[in-house]
């Protein structure tokens, strides 16, 4: 490979002492964010999962809008032009869940987590930095998808006089709220990936936490609403719908429910991450 | 300086490290030796704050690892060279580690050059040989230019040239006044690298001494003897109090008499001697003696 003589360490600066100014908390937080950002952008899975998360909902919303637009007039317009079925963000849930889970599971399965924790022994700070990077990117991606899906589907529907305008009452807020779903699912994945430490297990757990409670929503009324109002996907629909369902929480409370899921998972991850050996 | 004090680590019913205490001083390459499963890696993981000790403590420069701010500037370590994300390049792998401790990217280029990896910096580590991964791990350990360095089995997977390089590398690091702890299960490897040894077995300290002292202290010294009148000479040696063990190939191994005494004895009786070789237990033998004892040792620890 290289001649040993070239590999001498004589040019390593030496003689440093322990008396070094302690960097500020902000500096250290910035260091960790920069590190996690480098990790995030330097693996292919990031780009694949984000590509799927971006393309699938936009494609599906075009299909759904076309289906509504092409339906006979007697079928009427879509009941709510902002329903998740129209914006189709739910089709990105699995992709971003995988993205979130991999944040930790990829490091645990390769053993890289030990390098990470030796470089940054404050493990909760690592969790926070990963959550910030993954959360910020998927929030941006989610909003991009929400507005793009809205634009595409409404362009198709308005050709058939069934669309709504982005300037309509409550519309911008509803589209913005719709975009949160991807970030919520990613953060849930980040938390469960750090708890389960295993990629397949983490993905199964994350998708189960997102989807399984919705099955309880199939209970007969009034239980469907009483239980369903606490589920992640029903909360996501409620914050998006232009005409919120009467049997669920108000959109404001539903937004809290939506955010409570990843918040609770991240809190559990923060407790467990320092309690277990890496 | 690394200090391990009364360290015990249990995993369920298994005691991996059992009341282990030792100090690793700067300016030396200290070999951390023990058979597989002796508790070397666990000890290193506790020092690095990855595993919580069941009892006892480990400090680096007087402080617990998890209390260090920007720890890579205090301690460089390599536990498992294959613990990499294969999709990253050597550059991005090192950059992400450097950034976490506020280390400039210029230093990433430096350590890549120091370890001879600059030519493959932009290649995905998936395609790296084990030797290249070891170099990459050593590069990561050097990022913070730390005064304390720890390497777990760093020689595994290196080719002879790489082994030669790494020995010189450790010695240079120690000569610069750094504390260097290198684990291995191979005594032969440590004999040529370490000038101080910490030997453990079953999680307990067996020896903590300079490498040279281990050889001197070794009880096994004997003389290999070949003679055409071996049987006759054996009788004479036995009469003088020496113990003779005949070998399959006709040679004799003598203990209790040194080579000079045997030579004089043979000359006095006019017996030709074809070979007279004073033998000292190799470091490997001394090490095996120690670790064999550890298997049926019940009680405290053997030091010195």
Interface residues (C-beta under 8 A of the other chain):
Chain A: X1 X2 X4 X6 X7 X8 X9 X10 X11 X12 X13 X14 X15 X16 X18 X20 X22 X23 X27 X28 X31 X32 X34 X35 X36 X38 X39 X42 X43 X44 X45 X106 X107 X110 X111 X112 X114 X115 X116 X117 X118 X119 X120 X121 X122 X277 X278
Chain B: X45 X48 X49 X50 X51 X52 X61 X65 X66 X67 X68 X69 X70 X71 X72 X73 X74 X75 X77 X79 X80 X82 X83 X84 X85 X86 X87 X88 X89 X92 X93 X95 X96 X97 X99 X100 X101 X102 X110 X114 X115 X116 X131 X132 X135 X140 X142 X145 X147 X161 X162 X164 X165 X168 X169 X172 X173 X176 X177 X178
